[in-house]
Amino acid sequence: MARALPWLTFAATLLLLASIKSSTASRMAKPGCQETCGNLTIPYPFGIGEGCFYGQGFDVSCENNRVFMHNSSSRMEIYNISLVGAQARVSTLIASKCSYKNGTDTDWVVSSNTADLFTISSKANKLTVVGCNTLAFLGGFNEHRAGAGCFSMCPDKQGVDGSGQCSGMGCCQTSIAPNLNSLNIGFDDRYNNSEVRDFNPCSYAFVAEQDWFRFEASYLDDDKFREKFKDEVPAVLDWVVGNESCDEAVKNMTSYTCISKNSHCIMSPNATGYLCTCNNGFTGNPYLEEGCQDIDECGFRYQYPCHGICSNTIGDYSCSCKSGTSSIDPKIETCKPITVSEGARLTKMFIGISACVVILLICVFALLNECQKRKLVKEKKIFFQQHGGLLLYEQIRSKQVDTVRIFTRKN
């Protein structure tokens, strides 16, 4: 038992270090700030409390495990926050108009304004109208005044579309203008429910997530729609961290928000302004120091395939085949055992390549040697001419110089 204690201590230490590393890598809020409320993670630039959020509109509160957005004209509950898509899924109010048999008429108009860096997503939302003999309109502001309208007609209950689609018979949908930061939803007074109040006393209009709503004919009945959805529906807001371009934002490092060393700036695809994102091979929160952590690609084989030995590297990963196996690209194709014939083919290929290299080297050396010889002959000729060799040669031929005589000595 005594021998086992050091190993248990060592194992416990490793587990502790691993948990610390995991906790650090997964941190999404600023240090010292509340990171979750209920089941919702609140990533910076959003935050709860002073010093925990980026700026106006990103200040949220946690109330009874529910998250609410501040700095908007209406109280919006936040259902989800996405850093990657730079969107927030929030609650929005429903406009309604009713005409009851007892002569009571009600008309509820919705007005909403978002914070400066938030806009109502034109790609993710639709203006939806539920009712018969109803014309609803949306008015709002982006850089200009914008609007949209939707007309739903059904003279009787049999004329209601029961397919679940908003085809204009009991329900209609239309797109909204981009970059809206304020809107008003109301009804045209020239159309009302007085002629259809027997089966459809109330009409409803709202901006909601386009894939969320599915129409049912029972929603036209008295209060069936309100009983199911209460007074709120989910909608999507786009957000940015600055209205300027990336080139302009990076000039002011005091307000530049892409502070993780493994992040960079991108322009928002949905709104006017810039966002931050982690570099390829990294994940996390680009708005925090050390927020973008290296992805261990080897732990996600489905997303980062490897049919051999996977090795994680900073920002990337490598994949190689085991000894005795081969593949053109082990990230794509399976590593297969090297057969005898394949081994012989590889051996022959190696010998052939080696022979070609040797022959090439011999040819290169021979060519260099020949060039050296020619250079030497050329230099000798030049030196011969420079030192009067040609004149001496001509004098010898014309016998204008004395030839050498050899004398013998007598004692």
C-alpha positions as CSV (number, residue, x, y, z in Angstrom):
1,M,0.0,0.0,0.0
2,A,2.9,2.3,0.9
3,R,4.4,1.8,-2.6
4,A,1.1,2.7,-4.2
5,L,0.8,6.0,-2.5
6,P,3.4,7.9,-4.6
7,W,1.7,6.7,-7.8
8,L,-1.7,7.7,-6.5
9,T,-0.3,11.2,-5.6
10,F,1.3,11.5,-9.0
11,A,-1.9,10.5,-10.8
12,A,-4.0,12.9,-8.7
13,T,-1.5,15.7,-9.5
14,L,-1.9,14.9,-13.3
15,L,-5.7,15.0,-13.0
16,L,-5.5,18.3,-11.1
17,L,-3.2,19.9,-13.8
18,A,-5.5,18.6,-16.5
19,S,-8.6,20.0,-14.9
20,I,-6.8,23.4,-14.4
21,K,-5.7,23.4,-18.0
22,S,-9.3,22.5,-19.2
23,S,-10.8,25.2,-17.0
24,T,-8.4,27.8,-18.3
25,A,-9.0,26.8,-21.9
26,S,-12.7,26.9,-21.6
27,R,-13.0,30.2,-19.8
28,M,-15.3,32.6,-21.7
29,A,-16.0,35.4,-19.2
30,K,-13.5,38.0,-17.9
31,P,-11.4,36.8,-14.9
32,G,-13.4,37.3,-11.7
33,C,-16.7,37.7,-13.5
34,Q,-19.8,35.4,-13.4
35,E,-19.6,33.1,-16.4
36,T,-23.0,31.3,-16.3
37,C,-26.6,32.0,-15.4
38,G,-28.8,29.0,-15.3
39,N,-27.8,26.8,-18.3
40,L,-26.6,29.8,-20.3
41,T,-22.9,30.7,-20.8
42,I,-22.3,34.4,-20.9
43,P,-19.1,35.1,-23.0
44,Y,-17.3,38.4,-23.0
45,P,-18.0,41.0,-24.5
46,F,-21.2,40.3,-22.7
47,G,-21.0,40.3,-18.9
48,I,-22.8,40.6,-15.6
49,G,-21.8,43.5,-13.4
50,E,-19.4,46.5,-13.6
51,G,-16.2,45.8,-15.4
52,C,-17.4,42.5,-16.8
53,F,-18.9,43.7,-20.1
54,Y,-17.5,45.6,-23.1
55,G,-19.9,48.5,-23.5
56,Q,-23.5,49.6,-23.9
57,G,-25.8,46.8,-24.9
58,F,-23.5,44.0,-23.6
59,D,-24.5,44.6,-20.0
60,V,-26.8,41.7,-18.9
61,S,-28.4,40.6,-15.7
62,C,-29.1,37.2,-14.1
63,E,-32.5,36.9,-12.5
64,N,-33.9,33.6,-11.3
65,N,-31.5,31.7,-13.6
66,R,-32.7,33.8,-16.6
67,V,-30.6,36.3,-18.5
68,F,-32.0,39.7,-19.5
69,M,-30.5,42.4,-21.8
70,H,-30.3,46.0,-20.6
71,N,-30.1,49.2,-22.7
72,S,-33.1,48.3,-24.9
73,S,-36.5,49.9,-25.0
74,S,-38.2,46.6,-24.1
75,R,-37.2,44.0,-21.6
76,M,-35.5,41.2,-23.7
77,E,-34.7,37.8,-22.3
78,I,-31.6,36.2,-23.9
79,Y,-31.9,32.6,-24.8
80,N,-28.5,32.1,-26.4
81,I,-25.3,34.0,-27.3
82,S,-23.1,33.0,-30.2
83,L,-19.5,34.3,-30.5
84,V,-18.9,32.5,-33.8
85,G,-22.0,33.9,-35.5
86,A,-22.0,37.1,-33.5
87,Q,-25.7,36.7,-32.7
88,A,-28.0,36.7,-29.7
89,R,-31.3,34.9,-29.6
90,V,-33.7,37.1,-27.6
91,S,-37.4,37.5,-26.8
92,T,-39.5,40.0,-28.7
93,L,-43.1,41.2,-28.1
94,I,-46.2,40.3,-30.2
95,A,-48.5,43.0,-31.6
96,S,-52.2,42.1,-31.6
97,K,-55.6,43.4,-32.7
98,C,-58.9,41.8,-31.6
99,S,-62.5,42.4,-32.3
100,Y,-64.8,40.4,-29.9
101,K,-68.5,39.6,-30.3
102,N,-69.4,41.7,-27.3
103,G,-68.1,44.8,-29.2
104,T,-64.8,45.1,-27.4
105,D,-61.9,46.0,-29.6
106,T,-58.2,46.0,-28.6
107,D,-55.1,47.1,-30.4
108,W,-51.6,46.4,-29.1
109,V,-48.7,48.0,-31.1
110,V,-45.1,46.9,-30.5
111,S,-42.2,49.4,-30.5
112,S,-38.6,48.3,-29.9
113,N,-35.1,49.9,-30.0
114,T,-31.8,48.1,-29.7
115,A,-28.4,49.3,-28.4
116,D,-26.0,51.0,-30.8
117,L,-24.0,47.9,-31.7
118,F,-27.0,45.6,-32.2
119,T,-29.4,45.3,-35.1
120,I,-32.4,43.0,-35.9
121,S,-31.1,40.3,-38.2
122,S,-32.6,40.5,-41.6
123,K,-31.2,37.1,-42.6
124,A,-32.5,35.1,-39.5
125,N,-35.9,36.8,-38.9
126,K,-39.2,37.3,-40.7
127,L,-42.2,39.5,-40.2
128,T,-45.0,37.0,-39.5
129,V,-48.7,37.8,-39.4
130,V,-51.4,35.4,-38.1
131,G,-55.0,36.1,-38.8
132,C,-57.7,36.6,-41.5
133,N,-58.6,39.8,-43.3
134,T,-55.4,41.4,-41.7
135,L,-52.8,43.8,-43.0
136,A,-49.8,44.3,-40.6
137,F,-46.9,46.6,-41.3
138,L,-43.4,47.1,-39.9
139,G,-41.7,50.4,-39.8
140,G,-38.1,51.0,-38.7
141,F,-34.8,52.8,-39.1
142,N,-31.4,51.8,-40.2
143,E,-29.5,54.5,-42.1
144,H,-32.8,55.4,-43.6
145,R,-36.5,54.8,-42.9
146,A,-37.5,51.3,-43.9
147,G,-40.7,49.3,-43.9
148,A,-42.5,46.0,-44.8
149,G,-46.0,44.8,-44.9
150,C,-47.8,41.5,-44.9
151,F,-51.5,40.7,-45.9
152,S,-53.3,37.5,-44.8
153,M,-56.8,36.8,-46.2
154,C,-59.3,34.0,-45.5
155,P,-63.0,34.8,-45.9
156,D,-64.0,31.7,-43.9
157,K,-62.5,28.9,-41.9
158,Q,-62.5,26.6,-44.9
159,G,-60.2,29.0,-46.7
160,V,-57.4,28.6,-44.1
161,D,-54.2,26.9,-45.3
162,G,-53.8,23.7,-43.1
163,S,-50.4,22.7,-44.5
164,G,-48.5,24.5,-41.8
165,Q,-47.0,27.0,-44.2
166,C,-47.6,30.8,-44.1
167,S,-49.0,31.0,-47.6
168,G,-51.2,34.1,-47.1
169,M,-54.3,32.2,-46.1
170,G,-54.4,32.5,-42.3
171,C,-50.7,33.3,-42.1
172,C,-48.2,35.3,-44.1
173,Q,-44.5,36.0,-43.8
174,T,-42.1,38.6,-45.4
175,S,-38.5,39.7,-45.2
176,I,-37.4,42.7,-43.3
177,A,-34.8,45.4,-44.1
178,P,-31.2,44.9,-43.0
179,N,-29.5,46.8,-40.1
180,L,-32.7,47.8,-38.4
181,N,-32.0,49.1,-34.9
182,S,-35.6,50.2,-34.2
183,L,-39.0,49.0,-35.3
184,N,-42.7,49.5,-34.9
185,I,-45.3,46.8,-35.6
186,G,-49.0,47.7,-36.1
187,F,-52.1,47.0,-38.2
188,D,-53.9,48.8,-40.9
189,D,-57.2,50.1,-39.6
190,R,-58.9,49.6,-42.9
191,Y,-58.8,45.9,-42.2
192,N,-60.2,44.3,-39.0
193,N,-61.6,41.0,-37.7
194,S,-65.3,42.1,-37.5
195,E,-66.2,40.0,-40.5
196,V,-64.4,36.9,-39.3
197,R,-64.7,37.3,-35.5
198,D,-66.8,34.1,-35.3
199,F,-63.7,31.9,-35.9
200,N,-60.9,34.5,-35.7
201,P,-61.4,37.3,-33.3
202,C,-57.7,38.2,-33.0
203,S,-54.8,38.8,-35.4
204,Y,-51.1,38.8,-34.4
205,A,-47.9,40.2,-35.9
206,F,-44.3,39.7,-34.8
207,V,-40.7,39.6,-35.9
208,A,-39.4,36.1,-35.1
209,E,-36.8,33.6,-36.1
210,Q,-37.8,32.4,-39.5
211,D,-37.4,28.7,-39.0
212,W,-39.1,28.7,-35.6
213,F,-42.7,29.3,-36.4
214,R,-45.1,26.7,-37.9
215,F,-48.6,27.8,-38.5
216,E,-51.6,25.8,-37.2
217,A,-55.2,26.6,-38.1
218,S,-56.2,26.4,-34.4
219,Y,-54.2,29.6,-33.8
220,L,-57.0,31.5,-35.3
221,D,-59.4,30.4,-32.6
222,D,-60.0,32.6,-29.6
223,D,-56.8,33.0,-27.5
224,K,-55.3,29.7,-28.7
225,F,-52.2,31.5,-30.1
226,R,-51.8,33.6,-26.9
227,E,-52.2,30.6,-24.6
228,K,-49.3,28.8,-26.3
229,F,-46.9,31.7,-26.9
230,K,-47.9,34.1,-24.2
231,D,-46.7,37.6,-25.3
232,E,-43.2,36.8,-26.5
233,V,-41.5,35.0,-29.4
234,P,-37.8,34.4,-30.2
235,A,-35.9,36.6,-32.6
236,V,-32.2,37.0,-33.5
237,L,-30.1,40.1,-33.1
238,D,-26.8,40.7,-34.9
239,W,-24.0,42.4,-33.0
240,V,-20.6,43.9,-33.7
241,V,-17.9,45.3,-31.3
242,G,-17.3,48.4,-33.4
243,N,-18.9,50.2,-36.3
244,E,-15.6,50.9,-38.0
245,S,-13.6,48.7,-40.5
246,C,-10.8,46.5,-39.4
247,D,-8.2,48.8,-40.9
248,E,-9.6,51.7,-38.9
249,A,-10.1,49.7,-35.7
250,V,-6.5,48.4,-35.5
251,K,-5.1,52.0,-35.5
252,N,-6.6,52.5,-32.0
253,M,-5.2,49.7,-29.9
254,T,-6.8,51.1,-26.7
255,S,-10.3,50.3,-28.0
256,Y,-9.3,47.4,-30.4
257,T,-11.0,44.3,-29.0
258,C,-9.2,41.4,-30.8
259,I,-6.7,41.1,-27.9
260,S,-6.0,37.4,-28.0
261,K,-2.6,36.9,-29.7
262,N,-4.1,34.0,-31.7
263,S,-7.0,36.1,-33.1
264,H,-7.7,38.5,-35.9
265,C,-10.3,41.0,-37.1
266,I,-13.0,40.3,-39.6
267,M,-15.9,42.4,-41.0
268,S,-19.3,41.2,-40.0
269,P,-21.2,39.4,-42.7
270,N,-24.6,40.4,-41.2
271,A,-24.1,44.0,-39.9
272,T,-22.0,47.1,-40.4
273,G,-18.9,46.8,-38.2
274,Y,-16.1,44.4,-37.2
275,L,-15.8,41.3,-35.1
276,C,-13.0,39.1,-33.8
277,T,-12.3,35.5,-34.5
278,C,-9.7,32.9,-33.5
279,N,-7.1,31.9,-36.0
280,N,-7.3,28.6,-37.8
281,G,-6.3,25.8,-35.4
282,F,-7.5,27.7,-32.4
283,T,-10.8,28.0,-30.5
284,G,-12.2,30.0,-27.6
285,N,-12.9,33.7,-26.9
286,P,-10.9,36.1,-29.2
287,Y,-12.0,39.1,-27.0
288,L,-9.9,37.8,-24.0
289,E,-6.2,37.6,-23.5
290,E,-5.1,34.0,-24.0
291,G,-8.8,33.4,-25.0
292,C,-8.0,31.5,-28.2
293,Q,-6.5,28.1,-27.3
294,D,-4.9,25.5,-29.5
295,I,-7.2,22.8,-30.8
296,D,-6.1,19.3,-30.1
297,E,-7.1,18.1,-33.6
298,C,-6.2,14.5,-32.7
299,G,-9.1,14.5,-30.3
300,F,-11.6,15.3,-33.0
301,R,-10.9,12.7,-35.7
302,Y,-14.3,13.2,-37.4
303,Q,-13.5,16.9,-38.0
304,Y,-9.7,16.4,-38.5
305,P,-9.3,12.9,-40.0
306,C,-6.1,10.9,-39.7
307,H,-5.7,7.3,-40.8
308,G,-2.3,6.9,-39.2
309,I,-0.4,8.4,-36.3
310,C,-1.8,11.8,-35.3
311,S,0.4,14.4,-33.8
312,N,-0.9,17.7,-32.5
313,T,1.1,20.9,-33.3
314,I,0.4,24.5,-32.4
315,G,-2.4,25.6,-34.7
316,D,-2.3,22.4,-36.8
317,Y,-1.7,18.7,-36.7
318,S,0.4,16.1,-38.6
319,C,-0.5,12.6,-39.7
320,S,1.9,9.9,-40.7
321,C,1.7,6.1,-41.4
322,K,3.0,3.5,-39.0
323,S,6.2,1.7,-40.0
324,G,5.5,-0.9,-42.6
325,T,2.5,0.9,-44.0
326,S,2.1,3.7,-46.6
327,S,-0.4,6.1,-48.0
328,I,-0.4,9.0,-50.5
329,D,-2.0,11.2,-47.9
330,P,-2.9,9.5,-44.5
331,K,-5.2,12.4,-43.7
332,I,-7.4,11.3,-46.6
333,E,-6.5,7.7,-47.5
334,T,-6.0,4.7,-45.2
335,C,-2.5,3.5,-44.5
336,K,-2.0,0.1,-46.2
337,P,0.7,-2.5,-45.4
338,I,3.6,-2.4,-47.8
339,T,3.5,-5.8,-49.7
340,V,6.6,-7.7,-51.0
341,S,5.9,-6.5,-54.6
342,E,5.4,-3.0,-53.4
343,G,8.6,-3.2,-51.3
344,A,10.4,-4.5,-54.4
345,R,8.9,-1.7,-56.5
346,L,10.0,0.9,-53.9
347,T,13.5,-0.7,-53.8
348,K,13.8,-0.6,-57.6
349,M,12.6,2.9,-57.6
350,F,15.2,3.9,-55.0
351,I,18.0,2.1,-56.9
352,G,16.9,3.7,-60.2
353,I,16.7,7.2,-58.6
354,S,20.1,6.6,-57.0
355,A,21.7,5.5,-60.3
356,C,20.3,8.5,-62.1
357,V,21.7,10.8,-59.4
358,V,25.2,9.1,-59.7
359,I,25.2,9.3,-63.5
360,L,24.1,12.9,-63.3
361,L,26.9,13.7,-60.9
362,I,29.5,12.0,-63.1
363,C,28.3,14.0,-66.1
364,V,28.5,17.2,-64.1
365,F,32.0,16.4,-62.9
366,A,33.1,15.5,-66.5
367,L,31.7,18.7,-67.9
368,L,33.4,20.7,-65.2
369,N,36.7,19.0,-65.9
370,E,36.4,19.7,-69.6
371,C,35.6,23.3,-69.0
372,Q,38.6,23.5,-66.7
373,K,40.9,22.1,-69.4
374,R,39.6,24.5,-72.0
375,K,40.1,27.4,-69.6
376,L,43.7,26.3,-69.0
377,V,44.6,26.1,-72.7
378,K,43.0,29.5,-73.2
379,E,45.0,31.0,-70.4
380,K,48.3,29.5,-71.7
381,K,47.6,31.1,-75.1
382,I,47.0,34.5,-73.5
383,F,50.2,34.3,-71.4
384,F,52.2,33.2,-74.5
385,Q,51.0,36.3,-76.4
386,Q,51.5,38.7,-73.4
387,H,55.2,37.7,-72.9
388,G,56.4,38.0,-76.5
389,G,56.1,34.4,-77.4
390,L,54.8,35.1,-80.9
391,L,57.7,37.5,-81.7
392,L,60.3,35.0,-80.5
393,Y,58.8,32.3,-82.5
394,E,59.0,34.4,-85.7
395,Q,62.6,35.3,-85.1
396,I,63.6,31.7,-84.6
397,R,61.9,30.8,-87.9
398,S,63.7,33.6,-89.8
399,K,67.1,32.7,-88.1
400,Q,67.5,36.3,-86.8
401,V,68.7,35.1,-83.5
402,D,71.7,33.0,-82.6
403,T,71.2,29.4,-82.0
404,V,72.7,27.7,-79.1
405,R,76.2,26.2,-79.5
406,I,77.7,23.5,-77.4
407,F,81.5,23.6,-76.7
408,T,83.6,20.8,-75.2
409,R,86.4,21.6,-72.8
410,K,89.9,20.3,-73.4
411,N,92.4,19.8,-70.6
